[in-house]
Amino acid sequence: MNKIISYVQNSKTNFVEIAEFVLEKIFNYSGITLNIIENRKLTDKVSNGDLEIICFLEKAPFPNNYILWIKPGCLTGLVLCHELWHLKQYQEGRLIISQDHKKVTWEGKEYDNTKEYNTRPWETEAFSKQGKLWKEYKDSKKDKNKKCKLKFW
């Protein structure tokens, strides 16, 4: 069982339900702790240059623990699915981000934060998967007894 805690205020979207669905039904993960926290100061601090960061996923110093930092009012189901794909990348050991967020190791190759956002391979992969995850979740809401169609992640 996963533990999802959302501190997002005034939202009609059930982010806990979305995260539980993706982690358990699609990724088959158990034992993950995810805290979803709104914090404008932290997202502003990580933003650099022309790139405004609205959220980022951070691996906590404990096994299988993650924090999703989000700028207030910016979280959507699609954005959450994007960040959950990053969680999968972390879990598989393909994505490692330094504590100061200045260096990233992606599949064994090191990058600094000057690489253009849309060309970062871990981001292009997450963008290519977020819509599929979101669609799978929405389809599951239409038919509560539906089994996941997505088999190859």
Backbone bond lengths (Angstrom), bond angles and torsions (degrees), N, CA, C in turn:
res aa  C-N    CA-C-N  psi(-1)  N-CA   C-N-CA  omega(-1)  CA-C   N-CA-C  phi
1 M - - - 1.448 - - 1.531 109.35 -
2 N 1.322 115.91 138.26 1.447 122.24 178.69 1.523 109.74 -96.10
3 K 1.326 115.69 157.41 1.462 120.82 179.13 1.522 107.68 -119.98
4 I 1.324 116.13 110.93 1.450 122.07 -179.04 1.521 107.70 -114.71
5 I 1.330 116.62 125.90 1.463 121.09 179.19 1.526 107.56 -125.55
6 S 1.327 116.74 125.03 1.464 120.88 -179.82 1.521 109.59 -113.34
7 Y 1.328 114.68 128.72 1.459 121.62 175.46 1.527 110.34 -108.16
8 V 1.335 116.73 22.33 1.459 121.93 179.88 1.523 108.16 -78.40
9 Q 1.320 116.18 127.68 1.457 122.26 -177.15 1.526 111.29 -92.76
10 N 1.318 116.07 148.92 1.466 123.06 169.76 1.531 113.93 53.31
11 S 1.292 116.93 49.90 1.462 119.61 178.21 1.526 109.85 -120.71
12 K 1.332 115.41 139.48 1.457 120.56 175.85 1.522 111.01 -85.77
13 T 1.331 116.36 -12.51 1.459 121.36 -178.48 1.519 109.77 -87.55
14 N 1.312 116.69 134.42 1.459 121.10 179.08 1.533 109.11 -90.29
15 F 1.332 115.40 87.94 1.458 120.70 -176.54 1.526 112.21 -66.73
16 V 1.321 117.12 -31.04 1.462 120.55 177.64 1.524 109.50 -63.38
17 E 1.323 116.62 -45.56 1.465 121.20 -179.81 1.530 111.43 -62.51
18 I 1.327 116.72 -42.78 1.468 120.37 179.08 1.527 109.96 -62.09
19 A 1.331 116.64 -48.66 1.466 120.66 -178.67 1.521 111.15 -62.13
20 E 1.325 117.13 -43.06 1.468 119.85 178.64 1.523 110.84 -60.88
21 F 1.325 116.94 -43.64 1.464 120.81 -179.55 1.527 110.69 -60.66
22 V 1.323 116.59 -51.68 1.467 120.42 -177.24 1.527 110.79 -62.75
23 L 1.324 117.23 -47.54 1.460 120.11 -176.70 1.527 112.29 -65.81
24 E 1.320 117.19 -44.10 1.462 120.69 -174.04 1.530 113.08 -86.87
25 K 1.319 117.09 -48.28 1.468 120.12 -172.40 1.520 113.13 -82.87
26 I 1.319 117.80 -33.46 1.458 119.73 -177.07 1.524 111.27 -99.16
27 F 1.332 117.01 -49.52 1.465 119.67 -177.28 1.525 113.25 -85.54
28 N 1.332 117.70 -14.41 1.472 122.14 -176.42 1.519 112.82 59.35
29 Y 1.323 117.24 36.76 1.460 121.74 -179.90 1.520 109.92 -92.95
30 S 1.314 114.33 146.88 1.455 121.88 174.72 1.523 107.22 -140.81
31 G 1.325 116.84 146.68 1.459 120.28 177.93 1.512 114.59 85.60
32 I 1.329 117.62 13.59 1.461 122.10 177.69 1.530 108.65 -88.34
33 T 1.328 116.74 138.15 1.459 121.74 170.73 1.523 107.48 -113.74
34 L 1.329 116.18 125.32 1.457 121.72 179.50 1.520 108.98 -129.31
35 N 1.325 115.97 122.44 1.462 122.62 173.94 1.522 107.80 -105.89
36 I 1.318 117.06 127.45 1.461 122.58 178.02 1.524 106.51 -107.23
37 I 1.340 116.39 114.68 1.460 121.17 -170.73 1.525 110.34 -129.53
38 E 1.329 115.82 130.82 1.464 120.53 173.57 1.525 109.15 -83.12
39 N 1.342 116.27 132.57 1.464 120.65 179.76 1.523 109.09 -162.22
40 R 1.312 116.92 99.91 1.463 121.89 -177.92 1.521 111.72 -65.90
41 K 1.327 118.34 -41.50 1.470 121.01 -177.04 1.517 111.70 -61.52
42 L 1.319 116.96 -41.06 1.464 119.88 -177.52 1.523 111.50 -70.52
43 T 1.335 118.09 -42.56 1.464 119.16 178.75 1.519 110.92 -66.61
44 D 1.341 118.33 -35.00 1.462 121.04 176.24 1.520 110.87 -65.28
45 K 1.329 117.17 -37.80 1.463 121.97 -178.91 1.532 111.72 -64.51
46 V 1.323 117.38 -36.74 1.463 122.02 -177.61 1.524 111.31 -80.74
47 S 1.335 117.94 -23.91 1.460 121.27 178.80 1.525 109.19 -60.67
48 N 1.345 115.47 146.01 1.464 118.39 178.84 1.528 110.28 -142.60
49 G 1.311 115.52 142.91 1.457 120.38 177.62 1.514 112.21 57.75
50 D 1.325 115.12 -131.41 1.460 121.16 -178.71 1.521 112.62 -84.51
51 L 1.320 116.81 -4.23 1.460 120.89 -175.37 1.518 110.58 -94.81
52 E 1.331 115.75 116.40 1.452 120.51 175.89 1.523 108.19 -94.59
53 I 1.310 116.38 122.00 1.463 121.39 178.90 1.527 108.36 -87.42
54 I 1.328 116.97 121.72 1.464 119.30 176.47 1.521 111.49 -93.77
55 C 1.328 116.50 -20.05 1.454 119.57 175.56 1.517 109.26 -164.10
56 F 1.322 114.84 159.58 1.460 119.24 171.74 1.519 108.83 -155.69
57 L 1.308 113.83 149.68 1.459 121.59 179.86 1.517 108.23 -98.49
58 E 1.314 115.89 132.31 1.459 121.40 -179.56 1.521 109.35 -122.82
59 K 1.300 115.58 133.67 1.467 120.37 175.96 1.521 106.92 -81.98
60 A 1.324 116.27 121.84 1.461 121.18 179.45 1.528 109.47 -73.80
61 P 1.331 117.78 163.57 1.470 119.70 -176.53 1.531 114.45 -73.88
62 F 1.299 117.74 8.88 1.457 121.69 178.01 1.525 108.38 -112.60
63 P 1.308 118.98 148.20 1.475 120.66 -179.37 1.529 111.92 -58.22
64 N 1.327 114.95 136.56 1.472 122.35 174.72 1.524 114.10 61.53
65 N 1.335 117.12 25.54 1.466 121.70 179.02 1.520 109.69 -116.77
66 Y 1.332 115.66 132.85 1.458 121.54 -177.01 1.519 110.04 -136.59
67 I 1.335 114.91 152.66 1.456 121.82 174.25 1.521 107.21 -126.33
68 L 1.325 116.53 126.67 1.452 121.74 174.12 1.520 106.80 -102.17
69 W 1.337 115.62 108.93 1.466 122.17 177.85 1.525 107.36 -89.48
70 I 1.322 116.15 130.48 1.464 120.36 -175.19 1.525 110.20 -134.94
71 K 1.312 116.24 137.91 1.467 120.67 173.83 1.530 106.89 -68.56
72 P 1.329 118.56 133.22 1.467 120.45 -177.44 1.528 112.74 -52.33
73 G 1.329 114.84 132.77 1.456 122.06 177.12 1.522 114.94 83.03
74 C 1.315 118.45 1.97 1.472 120.76 -174.02 1.527 114.46 -103.94
75 L 1.314 118.46 -8.73 1.465 119.16 -175.97 1.529 110.59 -80.97
76 T 1.328 115.04 131.09 1.462 122.11 172.96 1.527 106.71 -128.03
77 G 1.319 116.29 169.08 1.458 119.69 177.18 1.516 112.06 -60.32
78 L 1.322 116.80 -39.01 1.461 121.14 -179.75 1.533 111.25 -66.78
79 V 1.329 116.92 -42.83 1.469 120.74 177.30 1.524 109.80 -62.48
80 L 1.328 117.06 -42.23 1.462 120.35 178.40 1.524 110.52 -60.71
81 C 1.319 118.08 -42.51 1.469 120.94 178.80 1.526 110.91 -62.28
82 H 1.319 117.45 -38.25 1.465 121.70 176.28 1.528 109.85 -59.65
83 E 1.327 116.36 -48.14 1.466 120.63 -178.40 1.530 111.60 -68.71
84 L 1.319 117.60 -32.94 1.468 119.66 176.49 1.523 110.84 -66.85
85 W 1.334 117.17 -30.13 1.465 118.72 175.08 1.534 109.66 -66.44
86 H 1.347 116.63 -37.94 1.470 118.95 174.97 1.531 110.55 -62.42
87 L 1.324 117.43 -37.66 1.463 120.42 176.87 1.526 109.36 -58.85
88 K 1.306 116.69 -42.17 1.473 121.16 177.45 1.529 110.31 -61.65
89 Q 1.332 116.91 -42.72 1.466 120.71 178.42 1.534 110.92 -61.33
90 Y 1.329 116.14 -41.49 1.469 120.74 175.46 1.529 110.98 -60.78
91 Q 1.326 115.89 -49.77 1.467 121.38 -176.72 1.525 111.78 -59.17
92 E 1.314 115.93 -36.20 1.464 120.49 -179.98 1.530 112.25 -80.84
93 G 1.337 117.38 -5.17 1.457 121.00 179.90 1.516 114.11 77.11
94 R 1.319 117.17 10.94 1.470 120.43 -179.69 1.522 111.97 -83.79
95 L 1.352 117.59 -23.72 1.454 122.69 -178.12 1.519 109.05 -121.36
96 I 1.330 115.73 123.71 1.465 121.98 176.62 1.528 106.75 -132.90
97 I 1.323 116.45 124.05 1.464 121.46 -179.98 1.523 108.41 -116.03
98 S 1.331 116.23 132.58 1.466 120.53 -179.33 1.528 110.16 -65.51
99 Q 1.327 116.09 157.57 1.469 121.14 -178.30 1.525 112.35 -58.65
100 D 1.334 116.78 -33.83 1.470 119.78 -179.49 1.532 112.68 -86.87
101 H 1.319 117.34 1.19 1.471 124.70 177.10 1.530 112.94 63.62
102 K 1.319 117.67 22.60 1.461 120.67 -179.60 1.517 113.01 -98.66
103 K 1.318 117.61 -20.32 1.473 121.53 179.89 1.522 109.31 -129.49
104 V 1.322 113.56 142.40 1.462 120.84 177.71 1.519 107.75 -128.89
105 T 1.322 115.50 135.88 1.456 119.95 171.17 1.520 106.76 -109.29
106 W 1.329 115.22 119.39 1.458 121.64 -179.58 1.523 107.67 -119.21
107 E 1.312 114.92 115.98 1.464 122.15 179.28 1.534 111.37 48.15
108 G 1.349 115.50 43.29 1.459 122.01 174.97 1.515 115.66 88.30
109 K 1.327 118.20 -8.13 1.463 120.84 -179.44 1.530 109.06 -106.25
110 E 1.344 116.22 134.01 1.459 120.46 -177.24 1.526 111.47 -90.88
111 Y 1.336 115.15 138.20 1.462 123.36 177.89 1.521 108.30 -128.07
112 D 1.349 116.87 152.58 1.462 118.86 170.30 1.526 107.74 -104.05
113 N 1.333 116.62 176.32 1.465 118.92 -173.61 1.527 113.39 -81.58
114 T 1.336 117.65 11.18 1.464 119.89 177.04 1.528 112.31 -86.99
115 K 1.330 117.37 -13.22 1.472 119.92 178.63 1.525 108.76 -64.40
116 E 1.318 116.39 131.73 1.456 121.08 -178.27 1.533 110.55 -55.79
117 Y 1.324 115.49 133.41 1.456 122.54 -172.92 1.532 112.81 -50.90
118 N 1.310 117.42 -50.38 1.467 120.86 -175.04 1.517 114.17 -71.41
119 T 1.337 117.63 -7.40 1.463 120.18 178.08 1.524 112.11 -107.34
120 R 1.305 117.26 0.80 1.465 120.33 177.76 1.530 108.24 -70.34
121 P 1.333 118.52 124.65 1.467 119.80 -173.33 1.528 114.14 -61.92
122 W 1.320 118.65 -33.30 1.472 120.79 178.47 1.528 110.07 -69.87
123 E 1.329 117.08 -29.89 1.468 120.54 177.57 1.527 110.75 -76.93
124 T 1.327 116.94 -43.24 1.471 118.08 179.82 1.523 110.32 -62.12
125 E 1.336 116.90 -37.36 1.464 119.47 177.23 1.525 110.60 -64.46
126 A 1.344 117.24 -45.90 1.477 120.43 -179.63 1.525 110.90 -62.98
127 F 1.328 117.37 -40.45 1.467 119.69 177.11 1.518 111.36 -62.89
128 S 1.328 117.00 -36.93 1.465 119.59 -179.08 1.530 112.50 -71.92
129 K 1.327 118.46 -19.83 1.468 121.80 -177.23 1.520 113.91 -103.30
130 Q 1.336 118.32 -23.24 1.462 120.58 -172.89 1.525 112.78 -59.09
131 G 1.312 117.91 -41.92 1.466 120.85 -179.18 1.520 112.49 -65.16
132 K 1.328 116.79 -37.55 1.468 120.70 178.25 1.528 110.79 -66.07
133 L 1.333 116.25 -42.22 1.471 119.57 178.37 1.531 110.54 -63.42
134 W 1.327 116.16 -45.47 1.458 121.19 -178.75 1.525 110.68 -63.07
135 K 1.322 117.42 -42.57 1.469 121.25 178.25 1.526 110.87 -63.24
136 E 1.305 117.07 -42.33 1.463 120.66 179.73 1.529 110.50 -61.45
137 Y 1.331 116.39 -42.27 1.468 120.32 177.54 1.530 110.10 -63.35
138 K 1.332 117.64 -49.15 1.469 120.39 -178.58 1.524 111.31 -61.63
139 D 1.335 116.98 -41.37 1.463 120.15 177.75 1.524 111.27 -62.25
140 S 1.319 117.02 -35.59 1.474 120.01 179.85 1.526 111.41 -66.18
141 K 1.326 116.97 -27.71 1.457 120.88 178.58 1.522 111.30 -74.14
142 K 1.338 116.70 -27.02 1.464 120.54 179.01 1.516 110.97 -71.72
143 D 1.311 116.43 -36.92 1.463 121.93 -178.31 1.526 107.97 -133.27
144 K 1.307 116.58 99.07 1.464 121.78 -175.35 1.522 113.15 -58.32
145 N 1.331 117.81 -26.26 1.457 120.70 -177.87 1.523 113.04 -93.18
146 K 1.334 116.38 2.60 1.457 121.13 -177.06 1.539 111.07 -67.19
147 K 1.301 116.08 139.09 1.450 120.64 174.33 1.517 108.16 -93.97
148 C 1.303 117.17 153.25 1.469 121.28 -178.88 1.526 110.29 -63.68
149 K 1.322 115.80 131.80 1.451 121.10 175.21 1.514 110.94 -81.82
150 L 1.326 116.23 -31.44 1.466 120.24 -173.48 1.523 110.46 -72.38
151 K 1.290 115.57 119.34 1.465 120.01 -174.71 1.527 112.21 -111.86
152 F 1.307 118.15 -31.26 1.468 120.84 -172.10 1.506 111.43 -113.13
153 W 1.309 116.00 99.56 1.459 121.11 179.23 1.481 107.06 -109.44
